[in-house]
Amino acid sequence: MANSIAAIKNYTTILDRVYQREATSSYLNSPARMARAGRNAKEIMIPRISVTGLGDYTRNVGYKTGSIDFAYETKAFNYDRGIKLLADVMDVEEAGVLDCFVQAGAELQRTQVAPEADAFTYATIASHEGVSVTEADLSKAKATDVLAALRSVTNAMDEAQVTPGSRYLFITPTLKGVLDDYSLANPNMSSRVLTRFCRVVEVPQARFYTKIALNSGDSEKFGYAKATDGRAINFMVVEKSAVIKFDKHVASRVFSPDELENLDSYMMKYRKYGIVELMDNKLAGVAVSAAPAA
């Protein structure tokens, strides 16, 4: 794709940026100790442990004998993406924006890296084997319909003994607005189901699909798009400890023209290598509501 860097005439210092939100899935990032554990291998091994329950103690026999089951769950890194951005040295100098790569790096993070990371995270969770996706057309739903759907999810998680203090509700801004308007107009009506989540996070629909396709960059098709069999997600409830999510390697560097053998250009390279996965024994901590297939 050809660069588009206009020559300088008269300009202001105000940067005209496209609208875009920062990453919304960062609340699910795994603790640093997990990232350290996965530093030196293509796969990581997660320990799983279970123990036998209690039995009767009798004075003439003593303790009943149980067992400890300790095994490892292997997870492979599943995200490896990057880009190389070039700008001819004359284009940059004639535009009078020698700091353009500082701005371009920030723009890359905000408009490309963050949205794709969100979309990949939610799609990976929703499409994971064993995660049930409830079909619901909430395009014209009332707040009471959304609240009832959320109560059904929280009831199921409560009965499954899923930890309530670290449950996140990810929901589209449209449905969150329906709930907000309902609470404002009906202060005496109950919306206490929302207290069953430690945080409510709004996710733009453009990042919220059950499946996505990561474009390879061939034929100048970059970024991601909804997969042909993907569906729009209404909301997703995730208990944080059910998710494995961290970046093993992130590299970003700007090269000057003197460092490039064949090009008289500035170059910025960016690469991100990581993992989004679920704990197989904690799938009860994930629930997804999605629109019907088109």
HELIX and SHEET records of a PDB file:
HELIX    1   1 SER A   25  LEU A   28  5                                   4    
HELIX    2   2 ALA A   32  ALA A   37  1                                   6    
HELIX    3   3 VAL A   89  ALA A   95  1                                   7    
HELIX    4   4 CYS A  100  LEU A  108  1                                   9    
HELIX    5   5 GLN A  109  VAL A  113  3                                   5    
HELIX    6   6 ALA A  114  ALA A  126  1                                  13    
HELIX    7   7 ALA A  143  GLU A  159  1                                  17    
HELIX    8   8 PRO A  164  SER A  166  5                                   3    
HELIX    9   9 PRO A  173  ALA A  185  1                                  13    
HELIX   10  10 ARG A  192  ARG A  196  5                                   5    
HELIX   11  11 GLN A  205  ARG A  207  5                                   3    
HELIX   12  12 ASP A  218  GLU A  220  5                                   3    
HELIX   13  13 LYS A  240  ALA A  242  5                                   3    
HELIX   14  14 PRO A  257  GLU A  259  5                                   3    
HELIX   15  15 ASP A  280  GLY A  285  5                                   6    
SHEET    1   A 2 GLU A  43  VAL A  51  0                                        
SHEET    2   A 2 ILE A  68  ALA A  76 -1                                        
SHEET    1   B 3 TYR A  79  ASP A  88  0                                        
SHEET    2   B 3 SER A 265  LEU A 278 -1                                        
SHEET    3   B 3 VAL A 243  PHE A 255 -1                                        
SHEET    1   C 5 VAL A 133  GLU A 135  0                                        
SHEET    2   C 5 VAL A 286  ALA A 290  1                                        
SHEET    3   C 5 ILE A 233  GLU A 239 -1                                        
SHEET    4   C 5 ARG A 167  ILE A 171 -1                                        
SHEET    5   C 5 ARG A 199  GLU A 202  1                                        
SHEET    1   D 2 ILE A 212  LEU A 214  0                                        
SHEET    2   D 2 TYR A 224  LYS A 226 -1                                        
END                                                                             
